[in-house]
């Protein structure tokens, strides 16, 4: 029968290896942004797939580090190296909007924006209707995987129709239908159909908010199931970010962007002067209604905004959690 010390040593060694593996996983984030996509795209794609899981590396690495330090029964100063690697990769993300103080009674100066992936297979939209009818409902919400069933569920609710009278909706039978629901008037609505088999639908509109035009882009690019789709996603994000920058004034881009802050896509949007509204909040896979790992859903905003608050929304019965942000114009 093995002794207690030999069992502890067995698990300590494996915990140490796990710490180093998580450190290697952490290094994929800066590496994915450094690799050129035009030379070896398949390598950049594989590295990026690994880079998305920084929350996992940080959590598993922290647990393994604690086990290694406790079971080894000696100083484990070397653990500082992989810990710094994982922590550095986790926090090194594209810039976020500057914070703003909670406004006073003039709440009309705050624009509440949300994005929610409804899931193509959803048939019960009661949670969605309850959320949009609540006091915490957003002023404008971007919906992905928007189907005919979802449209009928919203159209049949007279109270919601009165609450969100301004809509740009393109339901589809595939996962790429989109809708923008707004309490404020929408103008200059545009429906951009896919230009190639790698592209997906995009929506553009101008929100008339408190006398100010707010340019809104809604999109849901393909997930990175291949290097070609990953590159098409990144190009779509950069194109929309540049469109909003060229439009001038206030801009917002929202959707299930199928990327995380540690991959190349959001860094390209940052170069086009768009900023993330809030930290990297995991929204998928929404297991058991609360456990999520990857921050795939995002609201990006132009530099004319400041962030009052950002949080995940309620469980809508989808495999994604909504993102809700409150923005104030500078």
C-alpha positions in Angstrom: 0.0 0.0 0.0 1.5 3.4 -1.0 2.4 5.8 1.8 0.6 9.1 2.4 3.7 11.0 1.3 4.0 9.1 -2.0 0.4 9.8 -2.8 0.8 13.5 -2.0 3.9 13.6 -4.2 2.0 11.8 -7.0 -0.7 14.5 -7.1 1.7 17.3 -6.4 3.7 16.5 -9.5 0.6 16.3 -11.7 -0.7 19.6 -10.2 2.6 21.2 -11.1 2.4 20.0 -14.7 -1.2 21.3 -14.8 0.0 24.8 -13.7 2.6 24.9 -16.5 0.0 23.7 -19.0 -2.3 26.5 -18.0 0.6 28.9 -18.4 1.1 27.6 -22.0 -2.6 28.1 -22.6 -2.2 31.7 -21.3 0.6 32.3 -23.8 -1.7 31.5 -26.7 -3.5 34.9 -26.2 -0.5 37.2 -27.2 0.7 34.6 -29.7 -2.6 34.6 -31.5 -2.4 38.3 -32.1 1.2 38.1 -33.2 1.0 35.4 -35.8 0.4 36.6 -39.3 -2.8 35.4 -40.8 -1.7 35.6 -44.4 1.2 33.1 -44.2 0.0 30.2 -42.1 -3.7 30.9 -41.4 -4.4 27.4 -40.1 -1.8 27.8 -37.4 -3.1 31.2 -36.3 -6.6 29.7 -36.2 -5.6 26.8 -34.0 -3.7 29.1 -31.6 -6.7 31.4 -31.4 -9.1 28.6 -30.6 -6.9 27.8 -27.6 -6.6 31.5 -26.7 -10.3 31.9 -26.1 -10.2 29.9 -22.9 -8.3 32.3 -20.6 -11.0 32.1 -17.8 -10.6 28.3 -17.8 -6.8 28.5 -17.7 -7.0 31.0 -14.8 -9.4 29.0 -12.8 -7.8 25.6 -13.3 -4.4 27.0 -12.9 -5.3 28.6 -9.6 -6.7 25.4 -8.2 -3.7 23.4 -9.4 -1.3 25.9 -8.0 -3.0 25.7 -4.6 -2.8 21.9 -4.7 0.8 21.9 -5.8 1.8 24.3 -3.0 -0.1 22.4 -0.3 0.9 18.9 -1.3 4.6 19.7 -2.0 5.0 20.9 1.6 7.8 23.2 0.6 8.4 26.6 -0.9 7.1 26.8 -4.4 8.5 30.1 -5.5 8.7 28.9 -9.1 4.9 29.0 -9.2 5.1 32.8 -9.5 6.3 32.4 -13.1 3.2 30.5 -14.6 0.9 32.5 -12.3 2.2 35.8 -13.8 1.9 34.4 -17.3 -1.8 33.3 -16.8 -2.7 36.5 -15.0 -1.0 38.7 -17.6 -2.8 37.0 -20.5 -6.1 37.2 -18.7 -6.0 40.9 -18.0 -4.3 42.0 -21.3 -7.4 42.9 -23.3 -8.5 45.6 -25.7 -9.4 48.9 -24.0 -12.7 49.4 -22.3 -14.8 52.6 -22.1 -13.8 55.0 -19.2 -16.1 54.7 -16.2 -18.7 57.3 -15.4 -20.4 58.1 -12.1 -23.9 57.0 -11.5 -26.1 60.0 -12.8 -28.6 61.6 -10.6 -32.3 61.9 -11.2 -31.8 62.7 -14.9 -31.9 59.0 -15.9 -33.0 59.9 -19.4 -29.3 60.8 -20.1 -28.4 57.1 -19.8 -28.9 54.8 -22.7 -29.3 51.1 -21.7 -28.2 48.8 -24.5 -28.4 45.0 -24.5 -27.5 42.1 -26.8 -29.0 38.6 -26.5 -28.6 35.4 -28.5 -32.0 33.7 -28.4 -30.9 30.3 -29.6 -32.3 28.9 -32.9 -34.1 26.1 -31.1 -36.0 28.2 -28.5 -39.7 27.8 -28.6 -40.7 29.4 -25.3 -40.2 33.2 -25.3 -41.9 33.8 -22.0 -38.6 34.8 -20.2 -37.8 37.2 -23.1 -41.2 38.8 -22.9 -41.1 39.1 -19.1 -37.6 40.7 -19.2 -38.6 43.2 -21.9 -41.7 44.1 -20.0 -39.8 44.6 -16.7 -38.6 47.8 -15.2 -35.0 46.7 -15.9 -35.6 46.3 -19.6 -33.1 48.0 -22.0 -33.8 51.0 -24.2 -32.5 49.2 -27.2 -31.8 45.4 -27.6 -30.1 43.5 -30.4 -31.4 40.0 -30.8 -29.5 37.2 -32.6 -30.7 33.8 -33.9 -34.0 35.7 -34.4 -36.6 33.4 -36.0 -40.2 33.7 -37.3 -41.3 32.1 -34.0 -39.5 34.8 -32.0 -41.1 37.5 -34.2 -44.6 36.1 -33.8 -44.0 35.9 -30.0 -43.1 39.6 -29.8 -45.8 40.7 -32.3 -48.5 38.9 -30.4 -47.6 40.9 -27.2 -49.5 44.2 -27.5 -47.7 45.6 -24.4 -44.3 44.9 -25.9 -45.3 46.3 -29.3 -46.2 49.6 -27.5 -43.0 49.5 -25.4 -40.7 48.8 -28.4 -42.6 50.5 -31.3 -39.4 51.0 -33.4 -38.0 47.8 -34.9 -35.7 46.5 -37.6 -36.2 42.8 -37.8 -35.0 40.2 -40.3 -36.0 36.7 -39.0 -34.4 33.7 -40.6 -34.6 29.9 -40.4 -30.8 29.7 -39.8 -28.9 31.0 -36.8 -28.2 34.4 -38.3 -31.5 36.2 -38.2 -31.2 39.6 -36.4 -33.5 42.2 -34.9 -33.1 45.6 -33.3 -35.9 46.6 -30.8 -35.9 50.2 -29.6 -38.0 52.6 -27.5 -36.5 55.5 -29.5 -37.1 56.2 -33.2 -34.9 54.4 -35.7 -33.9 56.0 -39.0 -31.6 55.2 -42.0 -32.3 51.4 -41.6 -30.1 49.2 -43.7 -30.1 45.5 -44.2 -26.7 44.2 -45.4 -27.1 40.7 -46.9 -24.1 38.4 -47.0 -21.7 39.2 -49.8 -20.0 35.8 -49.7 -20.7 32.3 -48.3 -18.4 33.3 -45.4 -20.4 36.4 -44.4 -23.6 36.8 -42.4 -26.4 39.3 -42.2 -25.8 42.7 -40.7 -28.2 45.5 -39.6 -27.5 49.2 -39.4 -29.7 52.0 -38.1 -29.6 55.4 -36.5 -31.2 55.7 -33.1 -32.6 59.2 -32.4 -31.9 59.5 -28.7 -32.4 62.7 -26.7 -31.8 64.8 -29.8 -28.6 62.9 -30.6 -28.1 60.4 -33.5 -26.6 57.1 -32.3 -25.4 54.8 -35.1 -26.1 51.2 -34.3 -24.7 48.1 -35.9 -26.0 44.6 -35.2 -24.2 41.5 -36.3 -23.6 37.8 -35.6 -20.7 36.5 -37.6 -20.0 32.8 -38.2 -18.2 30.9 -35.4 -14.6 30.2 -36.1 -15.1 26.6 -37.3 -12.3 27.1 -39.9 -9.5 29.6 -40.5 -11.5 31.1 -43.4 -14.6 31.8 -41.2 -12.3 33.2 -38.5 -10.8 35.7 -40.9 -14.2 36.6 -42.3 -15.4 37.3 -38.7 -12.5 39.5 -38.0 -13.0 41.4 -41.2 -16.7 41.9 -40.5 -15.9 43.3 -37.0 -13.3 45.7 -38.4 -15.5 46.8 -41.2 -18.4 47.6 -38.9 -16.1 49.4 -36.5 -14.7 51.5 -39.3 -18.2 52.2 -40.6 -19.2 53.6 -37.2 -16.0 55.6 -36.9 -16.6 57.1 -40.3 -20.2 57.9 -39.5 -18.9 60.1 -36.7 -20.6 61.0 -33.4 -21.9 58.3 -31.1 -21.8 54.6 -32.3 -22.7 51.2 -30.8 -22.0 47.8 -32.2 -23.5 44.7 -30.5 -24.1 41.0 -31.0 -22.8 37.5 -30.4 -19.5 38.3 -32.0 -18.2 34.7 -31.7 -14.8 35.9 -30.4 -13.3 36.8 -27.0 -11.1 39.8 -25.9 -8.0 37.6 -26.2 -8.3 36.9 -29.9 -7.5 39.1 -32.9 -11.0 40.3 -33.8 -11.8 42.7 -31.0 -8.3 44.2 -31.2 -9.0 45.1 -34.8 -12.2 46.8 -33.7 -10.2 48.7 -31.1 -7.9 50.0 -33.9 -11.0 51.5 -35.5 -11.7 53.4 -32.3 -14.3 51.2 -30.8 -14.1 50.3 -27.1 -15.7 47.4 -25.1 -18.4 48.4 -22.8 -17.5 46.5 -19.7 -15.1 43.7 -18.7 -14.9 40.2 -20.2 -18.1 38.7 -18.8 -18.6 35.0 -19.7 -21.9 34.5 -21.5 -21.6 31.0 -23.0 -22.5 28.1 -22.7 -24.9 29.2 -19.9 -24.9 25.8 -18.3 -27.6 25.3 -15.7 -28.6 28.9 -16.1 -25.6 30.3 -14.4 -22.2 28.7 -15.4 -20.6 30.3 -18.4 -17.0 30.3 -19.6 -16.5 32.3 -22.8 -17.3 36.0 -23.2 -18.7 35.8 -26.7 -21.4 38.5 -26.5 -20.3 42.1 -26.6 -21.3 45.7 -26.8 -18.7 47.9 -28.4 -19.1 51.7 -28.3 -17.4 54.7 -29.7 -15.1 56.9 -27.7 -17.9 59.5 -27.1 -19.4 57.2 -24.5 -18.6 56.5 -20.8 -19.7 53.3 -19.0 -22.0 53.6 -16.0 -22.6 49.9 -15.5 -22.3 46.5 -17.3 -23.7 43.1 -16.2 -25.2 39.9 -17.6 -28.9 39.8 -18.1 -31.4 37.1 -17.0 -31.6 33.6 -18.2 -33.7 33.6 -21.3 -33.7 29.9 -21.8 -30.9 30.2 -24.4 -27.3 28.9 -24.4 -26.2 32.5 -24.1 -26.7 35.1 -21.3 -27.6 38.6 -22.4 -25.2 41.5 -21.9 -26.6 44.8 -20.5 -24.7 48.0 -20.4 -25.7 51.5 -19.4 -23.9 54.3 -21.3 -23.7 58.0 -20.9 -22.5 60.5 -23.5 -19.5 62.5 -22.6 
